[in-house]
Amino acid sequence: MQARPTRRETDTDASTAIRGVLERRNDELQSIREIFKTITGSSDLRSILDNVTRITAESLDCDSCSIYLRDDVSNRLVLKATTGLYREAVDVAFLGWGEGLTGWSAMHREAVAVAEAQVDPRFHEVPNTREKPFHSLLAVPMVSQDKLIGAMNVQTIHHRDWLEGDTEFVQLIADVVAGVIERAVLYEETERRMMDLSTVAEVSKAVVAPVYLDETLRVVTEMAAAAVGARRCSLMLLDEVERSYTPRAHFDKQGHTKVEPFWSPSDPPLRGAEHLNQPIYLNNVSELMRVDYGAWAKAAGLNTLLVVPLSLNKRTIGLMHIWAEDGVNFTREQQQLCKTLANQISLAIENAHLVGNAAIVKEMNHRVKNNLQNIVMLMQLQLNDPAAAAARPALTESINRIMSIAAVHDALAQEGFRLVDVKDVLQRVVSLVHANMARPDQSLSIEILGESLHVSSRAATALALSVNELVANAMEHAFVGRSRGTIQIGLENRGGNLHIEVRDDGVGRDPADAPRPRSLGLSIVETLVMEDLRGTFHLTHSANGTVGVIDAPISYS
C-alpha cells in the first residue's frame, strides 16, 4: 500500500508549483516589457513585427511565431512577419479568408489551440512557408476597436498541449500589437495620400505645356508606375486611321520588355472590352486575355493588369496599362489615383492634338519645346534630390526662366507666328512664378492691368524674362514677415513706346540708404532691356514698396 504524502511534502509541492507559476508570469511580463520597448523605440512597422514574433517565440519556447495581416482588397491574410518559417515567404504567402486554423481564428474572432494541427480538418498548409515539420498550433485574432487587423499564431515541431495561460499570453500580445498596427497603417495611408497628391501635382506640371507630348508621356508613365509600385506603365493611344490603340509611351523597371501588341477596339484581347469606359482589373492576365496578349504578358513575367481608359467628352482616346508581376495587387486607392492621372493625361493629349493641327507649328516649334521641356524635367527631378538642397533656389529660378521662354513659344504656337500678345504671355509667366514660389503661409495677389499689346517674338521673350525676374524678386524679398501683399503689373502704350511697371506694396526701404549690389536677376533685366528691347530700366524704392519700370519702343520685328 502506497504511503500518503505528508503535509510537509504537499506544502513543498504546492510551493514549487506556485514558484513555477510566478517565474512564468515574471518571464511573460519581461517579454511584454521588451515588446513595449520595441514599439516605442521604432517607427518602422516591419521592424516592430519582426521583433514581436521573435520575442513571442522565445518567451513561449515555440519554434515559430507568425503575423498575418488582412488585405481588404483581396480579402486575404498576408504573411507580414515570421520567426521560424521561410523568410522569403513574407509579403508573398497568404491564406484565403477563413482558410486554415489561422484563417478560422481571424474569421470567427476566436482563439484556437490544437496539439496535432495537421489532423484537424480546418488545417491548411500555407505554400512556400516550409511549415510542414510543425505539429502543434495556437492562433489568435488581432482586433483593434472592433476592426479585424489580422491573426497571429505560434507553432511547435513537437507535440504540445497548450495551456490556458498560453492562449491568454498570445492574445494579450496580439491585442497590443493590433492597436499599433492600426495606427501605423493610418500613418502610412496619410503619407501615401500626400505622395499621391504630390504625384498628381507633378503630372499636372508635366502636362502644362501639352506640345511636349512624347517626352511628357514618357515621364508621366514613369511617375505613374512609381506612384502605385507597378513594374510597368504604358500608354496606348487611339490611331484614328488604323482604328486601334497603339503603343505611344511606356516605362518598365526591367527596361528590356518588348512593346505590347496592338489593341483593337473592335476585337479587343479581353472579352467585354469593346466599349471600354471604366477601368478593368485583372489578376490572371495569361488566362483571361487573348492568346497573343497572354503570351506577351507571360514572356514578360507580368500577370496583373489595370486598364484605365483615357477619356475626353465621353470619347475614349487611349488606354493606360498598369502592369505588375504575379502576387501584386493594386488597392482601391491606387486604382483611384490611376484614374486621376488618366484624366490629366487625357487633357494633355487633347490639347496637344489641338495645337498640332497646324503643320507649321509642328515644323518650327517641336524641337525647341521638347528641349525646353527636357531641361525643365531634369531640373525638377534634381529638386527632389536631398544632395541638391543648397542648389534648390538657383534651380527654381532657372526653371522659372525657362518656363517664361516656353510661355512665349506657346503663344507663338497658338497664334500662328503672328505678333505676340504681351499681356497674355505675362499672365502665363505670372501664373508659373506664383505656382512655383508661393508660400503656404502667405496670401499674395498678382494683378496685370492695362491693355493688350502686340510685339515681336524676340521682344516678347525679353519682356517675359524681365517680368519673371521682377515678380520673383518681389515674392522673395518684398514681403518678409508679412502674411499678405499685392504685386501689380501695368501695361501702357505711350505713343509707340511700351511702358511696363511692376509695383509691390512690400516692406520697401529708405531711398537714403546706401545702394545695394545688383542681384543676378536685376542684372539680367538690365541686360535684356538694354540689348534686346533697346530701352531703359530703373528701380525705385520707398517705404511703401518697390517699383520697377521698363520703357522701350514697341518692336514688331
C-alpha positions as CSV (number, residue, x, y, z in Angstrom):
1,M,0.0,0.0,0.0
2,Q,1.4,3.3,-1.1
3,A,2.0,5.8,1.7
4,R,0.0,9.0,1.6
5,P,2.2,12.2,1.2
6,T,2.9,14.0,4.3
7,R,1.6,17.6,4.9
8,R,5.2,18.9,4.5
9,E,5.5,17.1,1.2
10,T,2.2,18.5,0.0
11,D,3.2,22.0,1.1
12,T,6.5,21.6,-0.8
13,D,4.8,20.5,-4.0
14,A,2.4,23.5,-3.8
15,S,5.3,25.9,-3.2
16,T,7.1,24.5,-6.2
17,A,4.0,24.9,-8.4
18,I,3.4,28.4,-7.2
19,R,7.1,29.3,-7.7
20,G,6.9,27.9,-11.2
21,V,3.8,30.0,-12.0
22,L,5.4,33.1,-10.6
23,E,8.5,32.5,-12.6
24,R,6.5,32.0,-15.7
25,R,4.5,35.2,-15.1
26,N,7.7,37.1,-14.5
27,D,9.1,35.8,-17.8
28,E,5.9,36.9,-19.6
29,L,6.0,40.3,-18.0
30,Q,9.6,40.7,-19.1
31,S,8.6,39.8,-22.7
32,I,5.7,42.3,-22.6
33,R,8.2,44.9,-21.5
34,E,10.5,44.1,-24.4
35,I,7.6,44.3,-26.8
36,F,6.7,47.7,-25.4
37,K,10.3,48.9,-25.8
38,T,10.2,47.7,-29.4
39,I,7.0,49.6,-30.1
40,T,8.2,52.8,-28.5
41,G,11.7,52.6,-29.9
42,S,10.9,52.2,-33.5
43,S,8.5,53.8,-36.1
44,D,9.2,51.1,-38.7
45,L,6.3,48.6,-38.8
46,R,8.3,45.9,-40.3
47,S,10.9,46.0,-37.6
48,I,8.3,46.1,-34.9
49,L,6.5,43.0,-36.2
50,D,9.8,41.1,-36.7
51,N,10.8,41.8,-33.0
52,V,7.3,40.8,-31.8
53,T,7.4,37.4,-33.5
54,R,10.9,36.8,-32.1
55,I,10.1,37.8,-28.5
56,T,6.9,35.8,-28.5
57,A,8.5,32.6,-29.9
58,E,11.3,32.8,-27.3
59,S,9.0,33.6,-24.4
60,L,6.7,30.6,-25.1
61,D,9.6,28.3,-26.1
62,C,8.0,27.8,-29.5
63,D,9.7,27.0,-32.8
64,S,7.7,29.6,-34.9
65,C,5.6,32.7,-34.5
66,S,4.0,34.4,-37.4
67,I,1.8,37.5,-38.0
68,Y,-0.7,37.7,-40.9
69,L,-2.4,41.0,-41.7
70,R,-5.7,41.4,-43.6
71,D,-5.6,42.8,-47.1
72,D,-9.0,44.5,-47.6
73,V,-8.8,44.5,-51.4
74,S,-8.2,40.7,-51.9
75,N,-9.8,39.7,-48.5
76,R,-6.7,37.6,-47.7
77,L,-4.4,37.2,-44.8
78,V,-0.9,38.0,-46.0
79,L,2.2,36.9,-44.1
80,K,3.9,40.0,-42.9
81,A,6.4,38.8,-40.3
82,T,7.7,35.4,-39.1
83,T,10.2,33.8,-36.9
84,G,10.7,30.1,-37.8
85,L,9.1,30.0,-41.2
86,Y,10.8,30.7,-44.6
87,R,11.7,34.4,-44.5
88,E,11.3,34.8,-48.3
89,A,7.6,34.0,-47.9
90,V,6.9,37.3,-46.2
91,D,4.6,39.5,-48.3
92,V,4.1,36.6,-50.7
93,A,2.5,33.8,-48.8
94,F,-1.2,34.2,-47.8
95,L,-4.3,32.5,-46.5
96,G,-7.8,32.9,-48.1
97,W,-10.5,34.3,-45.9
98,G,-11.3,31.7,-43.2
99,E,-8.7,29.3,-44.6
100,G,-6.6,27.2,-42.2
101,L,-6.7,27.3,-38.5
102,T,-5.2,30.9,-38.5
103,G,-7.8,32.0,-41.1
104,W,-10.6,30.3,-39.0
105,S,-9.4,32.2,-35.9
106,A,-9.5,35.5,-37.8
107,M,-12.9,34.9,-39.4
108,H,-14.6,33.8,-36.1
109,R,-12.5,36.2,-33.9
110,E,-11.7,33.3,-31.6
111,A,-8.6,31.7,-30.3
112,V,-7.9,28.2,-31.5
113,A,-5.3,25.8,-29.9
114,V,-4.6,22.4,-31.4
115,A,-2.0,19.8,-30.3
116,E,-2.0,18.0,-33.6
117,A,-2.8,20.7,-36.1
118,Q,-2.3,18.6,-39.3
119,V,-5.0,16.2,-38.2
120,D,-7.6,19.0,-37.7
121,P,-9.9,19.3,-40.7
122,R,-9.5,23.1,-40.6
123,F,-5.7,22.8,-41.2
124,H,-4.3,24.3,-44.4
125,E,-0.6,24.3,-45.2
126,V,0.5,27.7,-46.5
127,P,2.5,27.1,-49.6
128,N,6.2,28.2,-49.8
129,T,6.5,28.7,-46.0
130,R,8.2,25.4,-45.1
131,E,5.8,24.8,-42.2
132,K,5.3,21.1,-42.8
133,P,7.5,20.0,-39.8
134,F,5.3,21.8,-37.3
135,H,2.6,19.9,-35.4
136,S,1.0,22.0,-32.6
137,L,-0.5,25.4,-33.4
138,L,-2.1,28.2,-31.4
139,A,-3.7,31.1,-33.3
140,V,-5.5,34.2,-32.1
141,P,-7.3,37.1,-33.9
142,M,-5.8,40.6,-33.9
143,V,-8.6,43.1,-33.3
144,S,-8.4,46.9,-32.7
145,Q,-11.5,48.8,-31.8
146,D,-13.7,46.1,-33.2
147,K,-11.8,46.1,-36.5
148,L,-10.1,42.9,-37.5
149,I,-6.4,43.6,-38.3
150,G,-5.2,40.1,-38.9
151,A,-4.2,37.0,-36.9
152,M,-1.1,35.7,-35.1
153,N,0.0,32.1,-34.5
154,V,2.7,30.2,-32.7
155,Q,3.8,26.6,-33.7
156,T,6.0,23.9,-32.3
157,I,7.7,21.0,-34.0
158,H,6.9,18.6,-31.2
159,H,3.6,17.7,-29.7
160,R,2.4,20.3,-27.2
161,D,-0.8,20.5,-25.1
162,W,-1.5,24.3,-24.9
163,L,-2.3,25.7,-21.6
164,E,-5.0,28.4,-20.9
165,G,-2.2,30.7,-19.9
166,D,-0.5,30.3,-23.3
167,T,-3.6,31.4,-25.1
168,E,-4.1,34.4,-22.8
169,F,-0.5,35.5,-23.2
170,V,-0.5,35.3,-27.0
171,Q,-3.9,37.1,-27.1
172,L,-2.6,39.9,-24.9
173,I,0.4,40.4,-27.3
174,A,-2.0,40.3,-30.3
175,D,-4.3,42.9,-28.7
176,V,-1.4,45.3,-28.0
177,V,0.2,44.9,-31.5
178,A,-3.2,45.2,-33.3
179,G,-3.6,48.8,-32.0
180,V,0.0,49.7,-33.0
181,I,-0.6,48.2,-36.5
182,E,-3.8,50.1,-37.0
183,R,-2.1,53.4,-36.1
184,A,0.9,52.6,-38.3
185,V,-1.4,51.8,-41.2
186,L,-3.3,55.1,-40.8
187,Y,0.1,56.9,-40.7
188,E,1.2,55.1,-43.9
189,E,-2.1,55.9,-45.6
190,T,-1.7,59.6,-44.7
191,E,1.9,59.6,-46.1
192,R,0.7,57.7,-49.2
193,R,-2.1,60.2,-49.8
194,M,0.4,63.0,-49.5
195,M,2.6,61.2,-52.1
196,D,-0.4,60.7,-54.3
197,L,-1.2,64.4,-54.2
198,S,2.4,65.2,-54.9
199,T,2.4,62.8,-57.9
200,V,-0.8,64.4,-59.3
201,A,0.8,67.8,-58.9
202,E,4.0,66.7,-60.7
203,V,2.0,65.2,-63.5
204,S,-0.1,68.4,-63.8
205,K,3.2,70.3,-64.1
206,A,4.4,67.9,-66.8
207,V,1.3,68.4,-68.9
208,V,1.0,72.2,-68.5
209,A,2.7,72.5,-72.0
210,P,1.0,69.8,-74.0
211,V,3.1,70.3,-77.1
212,Y,5.9,68.4,-75.5
213,L,3.7,65.3,-75.9
214,D,6.1,62.4,-76.5
215,E,8.6,63.3,-73.7
216,T,5.8,64.3,-71.4
217,L,4.0,61.0,-71.8
218,R,7.3,59.0,-71.2
219,V,7.9,60.9,-68.0
220,V,4.3,60.5,-66.9
221,T,4.4,56.7,-67.3
222,E,7.5,56.6,-65.0
223,M,5.7,58.8,-62.4
224,A,2.5,56.6,-62.6
225,A,4.5,53.3,-62.2
226,A,6.4,54.7,-59.2
227,A,3.2,56.1,-57.6
228,V,1.5,52.7,-57.4
229,G,4.5,50.4,-57.1
230,A,3.9,48.9,-60.5
231,R,6.6,47.3,-62.7
232,R,5.4,48.8,-66.0
233,C,3.1,51.5,-67.2
234,S,2.3,52.0,-70.9
235,L,0.1,54.4,-72.8
236,M,-1.8,53.2,-75.9
237,L,-3.3,56.0,-78.0
238,L,-6.1,55.6,-80.5
239,D,-4.9,55.7,-84.1
240,E,-7.9,57.1,-86.0
241,V,-6.7,55.7,-89.3
242,E,-5.8,52.2,-88.2
243,R,-8.7,52.2,-85.6
244,S,-6.5,50.6,-82.9
245,Y,-4.8,51.5,-79.7
246,T,-1.1,51.7,-80.5
247,P,1.8,51.9,-78.0
248,R,2.9,55.6,-77.7
249,A,5.0,55.7,-74.5
250,H,6.0,53.2,-71.8
251,F,8.2,52.7,-68.7
252,D,9.4,49.3,-67.5
253,K,11.7,48.9,-64.4
254,Q,13.3,45.9,-66.2
255,G,13.9,48.0,-69.3
256,H,14.1,45.2,-71.9
257,T,10.4,44.2,-72.2
258,K,9.1,44.1,-75.8
259,V,6.5,46.6,-76.9
260,E,2.9,45.5,-76.2
261,P,0.7,44.2,-79.1
262,F,-1.8,46.5,-80.6
263,W,-5.3,46.6,-79.0
264,S,-8.2,46.8,-81.5
265,P,-11.4,48.3,-80.1
266,S,-13.5,46.1,-82.4
267,D,-11.5,42.9,-81.5
268,P,-10.0,43.6,-78.0
269,P,-7.8,41.0,-76.4
270,L,-10.2,40.9,-73.5
271,R,-13.8,39.8,-73.8
272,G,-16.3,42.5,-73.0
273,A,-13.9,45.4,-73.6
274,E,-15.3,46.6,-76.9
275,H,-16.7,49.7,-75.4
276,L,-14.3,50.3,-72.6
277,N,-15.4,53.3,-70.4
278,Q,-14.5,52.0,-67.0
279,P,-11.2,50.6,-65.5
280,I,-10.7,46.8,-65.7
281,Y,-8.6,45.0,-63.1
282,L,-7.2,41.5,-63.9
283,N,-5.1,39.2,-61.7
284,N,-4.5,36.4,-64.1
285,V,-3.8,38.0,-67.5
286,S,-2.3,35.0,-69.2
287,E,-5.6,33.0,-68.7
288,L,-8.2,35.7,-69.3
289,M,-6.7,37.6,-72.3
290,R,-6.4,36.6,-75.9
291,V,-3.6,34.1,-76.7
292,D,-1.1,36.6,-78.3
293,Y,-1.6,39.1,-75.4
294,G,-1.4,36.4,-72.8
295,A,1.8,35.0,-74.4
296,W,3.3,38.5,-74.4
297,A,2.5,39.0,-70.7
298,K,3.7,35.6,-69.7
299,A,7.0,36.1,-71.6
300,A,7.4,39.5,-69.8
301,G,6.7,38.0,-66.4
302,L,3.6,40.1,-65.9
303,N,0.2,38.7,-64.7
304,T,-1.6,41.6,-63.1
305,L,-3.1,44.4,-65.2
306,L,-5.1,47.6,-64.5
307,V,-6.6,49.1,-67.7
308,V,-7.7,52.7,-67.3
309,P,-9.4,54.4,-70.3
310,L,-8.2,57.9,-71.3
311,S,-11.5,59.6,-71.9
312,L,-12.5,63.1,-73.0
313,N,-16.0,64.3,-73.7
314,K,-17.3,60.7,-73.3
315,R,-14.9,59.6,-76.0
316,T,-12.1,57.1,-75.3
317,I,-8.9,58.4,-76.9
318,G,-6.4,55.9,-75.4
319,L,-5.7,53.4,-72.6
320,M,-3.3,53.4,-69.7
321,H,-2.0,50.0,-68.8
322,I,-0.5,49.5,-65.3
323,W,1.3,46.1,-65.1
324,A,2.6,44.1,-62.1
325,E,4.1,40.7,-61.5
326,D,2.2,37.8,-60.1
327,G,1.1,38.2,-56.5
328,V,1.0,42.0,-56.6
329,N,-2.4,43.7,-56.0
330,F,-3.5,47.3,-56.5
331,T,-5.6,48.8,-53.7
332,R,-8.8,50.8,-54.4
333,E,-6.8,54.0,-53.5
334,Q,-4.1,53.1,-56.1
335,Q,-6.8,52.4,-58.7
336,Q,-8.4,55.8,-58.0
337,L,-5.1,57.5,-58.3
338,C,-4.6,55.9,-61.7
339,K,-8.0,57.3,-62.8
340,T,-7.0,60.8,-61.7
341,L,-3.7,60.5,-63.6
342,A,-5.5,59.3,-66.6
343,N,-7.7,62.4,-66.6
344,Q,-4.7,64.6,-66.5
345,I,-3.1,62.7,-69.4
346,S,-6.3,62.9,-71.5
347,L,-6.3,66.7,-71.2
348,A,-2.7,66.9,-72.2
349,I,-3.2,64.7,-75.2
350,E,-6.3,66.6,-76.4
351,N,-4.6,69.9,-76.0
352,A,-1.6,68.6,-77.9
353,H,-3.8,67.5,-80.8
354,L,-5.4,70.9,-81.0
355,V,-2.1,72.6,-81.1
356,G,-0.6,70.1,-83.5
357,N,-3.3,70.7,-86.2
358,A,-1.2,73.5,-87.7
359,A,1.7,71.9,-89.7
360,I,3.8,75.0,-89.4
361,V,3.6,74.8,-85.6
362,K,4.8,71.2,-85.7
363,E,7.6,72.0,-88.1
364,M,9.2,75.0,-86.2
365,N,8.4,74.6,-82.5
366,H,8.7,70.8,-81.9
367,R,12.4,70.7,-81.3
368,V,12.6,73.9,-79.2
369,K,9.7,73.0,-77.0
370,N,10.9,69.4,-76.4
371,N,14.4,70.6,-75.5
372,L,13.0,73.2,-73.1
373,Q,10.7,70.5,-71.5
374,N,13.6,68.1,-71.2
375,I,15.6,70.7,-69.3
376,V,12.7,71.6,-67.0
377,M,12.0,67.9,-66.3
378,L,15.7,67.2,-65.4
379,M,15.8,70.3,-63.1
380,Q,12.5,69.2,-61.4
381,L,13.9,65.8,-60.8
382,Q,17.1,67.4,-59.4
383,L,15.0,69.5,-57.0
384,N,13.9,66.2,-55.2
385,D,17.5,65.1,-54.7
386,P,18.5,65.7,-51.0
387,A,22.1,66.3,-52.1
388,A,20.9,69.3,-54.2
389,A,19.3,71.2,-51.2
390,A,21.8,74.1,-51.5
391,A,21.1,74.5,-55.2
392,R,17.3,74.5,-55.0
393,P,16.8,78.3,-55.1
394,A,19.0,78.5,-58.2
395,L,17.3,75.6,-59.8
396,T,13.8,77.1,-59.1
397,E,14.9,80.4,-60.6
398,S,16.3,78.7,-63.7
399,I,13.1,76.7,-64.1
400,N,11.0,79.9,-63.9
401,R,13.2,81.5,-66.6
402,I,13.0,78.5,-68.9
403,M,9.2,78.3,-68.5
404,S,9.0,82.0,-69.3
405,I,10.6,81.4,-72.6
406,A,8.3,78.4,-73.1
407,A,5.3,80.6,-72.5
408,V,6.3,82.8,-75.4
409,H,6.7,79.7,-77.7
410,D,3.2,78.6,-76.5
411,A,1.8,81.9,-77.6
412,L,3.5,81.7,-80.9
413,A,2.2,78.2,-81.5
414,Q,-1.4,79.3,-80.7
415,E,-1.3,82.5,-82.8
416,G,0.5,81.0,-85.8
417,F,3.6,83.2,-85.6
418,R,1.7,86.4,-85.6
419,L,2.8,89.2,-83.2
420,V,2.6,88.0,-79.6
421,D,0.1,89.5,-77.1
422,V,2.3,90.7,-74.2
423,K,-0.5,90.7,-71.7
424,D,-1.4,87.1,-72.5
425,V,2.3,86.0,-72.2
426,L,2.7,87.8,-68.9
427,Q,-0.4,86.2,-67.5
428,R,1.2,82.8,-68.1
429,V,4.5,83.8,-66.7
430,V,3.0,85.2,-63.5
431,S,0.9,82.0,-63.0
432,L,4.0,79.9,-63.3
433,V,6.1,82.0,-60.9
434,H,3.3,82.2,-58.4
435,A,2.8,78.4,-58.6
436,N,6.5,77.7,-58.1
437,M,7.3,80.3,-55.5
438,A,4.1,80.9,-53.4
439,R,4.5,80.1,-49.7
440,P,1.5,78.4,-48.0
441,D,1.6,80.9,-45.1
442,Q,1.3,83.9,-47.4
443,S,-1.6,85.3,-49.5
444,L,-0.2,87.2,-52.4
445,S,-2.3,88.8,-55.1
446,I,-0.7,89.5,-58.6
447,E,-2.6,91.7,-61.0
448,I,-2.0,92.6,-64.6
449,L,-3.6,95.9,-65.5
450,G,-3.7,97.7,-68.9
451,E,-4.4,97.0,-72.5
452,S,-3.3,94.1,-74.7
453,L,-0.2,95.0,-76.6
454,H,1.4,93.0,-79.5
455,V,5.1,92.8,-80.1
456,S,7.6,90.6,-81.9
457,S,8.6,87.2,-80.5
458,R,12.1,88.5,-79.5
459,A,10.6,91.4,-77.6
460,A,8.0,89.2,-76.0
461,T,10.8,86.8,-74.8
462,A,12.8,89.6,-73.3
463,L,9.7,91.1,-71.6
464,A,8.6,87.7,-70.3
465,L,12.1,87.0,-68.7
466,S,12.3,90.6,-67.3
467,V,8.9,90.4,-65.6
468,N,9.6,86.9,-64.4
469,E,12.7,88.2,-62.6
470,L,11.0,91.3,-61.1
471,V,8.0,89.3,-59.8
472,A,10.2,86.5,-58.4
473,N,12.4,89.2,-56.8
474,A,9.3,90.8,-55.2
475,M,7.9,87.5,-54.0
476,E,11.2,86.6,-52.4
477,H,12.2,89.9,-50.7
478,A,9.3,92.3,-50.6
479,F,7.0,90.5,-48.1
480,V,9.4,89.2,-45.5
481,G,7.5,88.9,-42.2
482,R,4.1,89.6,-43.9
483,S,1.2,87.3,-44.5
484,R,-0.3,89.1,-47.5
485,G,0.6,91.5,-50.2
486,T,-0.1,92.7,-53.7
487,I,2.0,92.9,-56.9
488,Q,0.7,95.0,-59.8
489,I,1.9,94.9,-63.4
490,G,0.8,97.8,-65.5
491,L,1.0,97.8,-69.3
492,E,0.7,101.0,-71.4
493,N,1.3,102.2,-74.9
494,R,2.7,105.7,-74.7
495,G,2.8,106.9,-78.3
496,G,4.6,103.9,-79.7
497,N,6.6,103.3,-76.6
498,L,6.0,100.4,-74.3
499,H,5.7,101.3,-70.6
500,I,5.7,98.5,-68.0
501,E,5.6,98.9,-64.2
502,V,6.0,96.1,-61.7
503,R,4.9,97.5,-58.4
504,D,4.7,95.9,-54.9
505,D,3.3,97.1,-51.6
506,G,6.0,95.3,-49.6
507,V,8.4,96.4,-46.9
508,G,10.4,98.6,-49.3
509,R,13.4,100.6,-47.9
510,D,14.6,104.1,-47.3
511,P,15.8,105.8,-50.5
512,A,18.5,107.5,-48.5
513,D,20.1,104.1,-47.6
514,A,23.3,103.1,-49.3
515,P,22.6,101.3,-52.6
516,R,22.9,97.5,-52.6
517,P,24.8,95.5,-55.2
518,R,22.7,94.4,-58.1
519,S,21.4,90.8,-57.9
520,L,21.8,88.4,-60.7
521,G,18.1,88.7,-61.5
522,L,18.2,92.5,-61.8
523,S,21.4,92.4,-63.9
524,I,19.5,90.0,-66.3
525,V,16.7,92.5,-66.5
526,E,19.1,95.4,-67.3
527,T,20.8,93.4,-70.0
528,L,17.6,92.3,-71.6
529,V,16.1,95.8,-71.6
530,M,19.2,97.5,-73.0
531,E,20.3,94.9,-75.6
532,D,17.0,93.2,-76.7
533,L,14.5,95.9,-76.2
534,R,16.8,98.9,-76.7
535,G,15.1,100.6,-73.8
536,T,15.7,101.7,-70.2
537,F,15.1,100.1,-66.8
538,H,15.1,101.7,-63.3
539,L,14.1,100.6,-59.9
540,T,12.7,102.9,-57.2
541,H,12.4,102.1,-53.5
542,S,10.2,103.8,-50.9
543,A,8.7,103.0,-47.5
544,N,5.6,101.8,-49.3
545,G,7.3,99.3,-51.6
546,T,9.3,99.0,-54.8
547,V,8.6,99.9,-58.4
548,G,10.5,98.5,-61.4
549,V,9.9,100.5,-64.7
550,I,10.7,99.3,-68.2
551,D,10.5,101.8,-71.1
552,A,11.2,100.7,-74.7
553,P,10.0,101.2,-78.2
554,I,7.4,98.7,-79.4
555,S,9.1,96.3,-81.7
556,Y,7.3,94.5,-84.5
557,S,10.2,92.6,-85.9
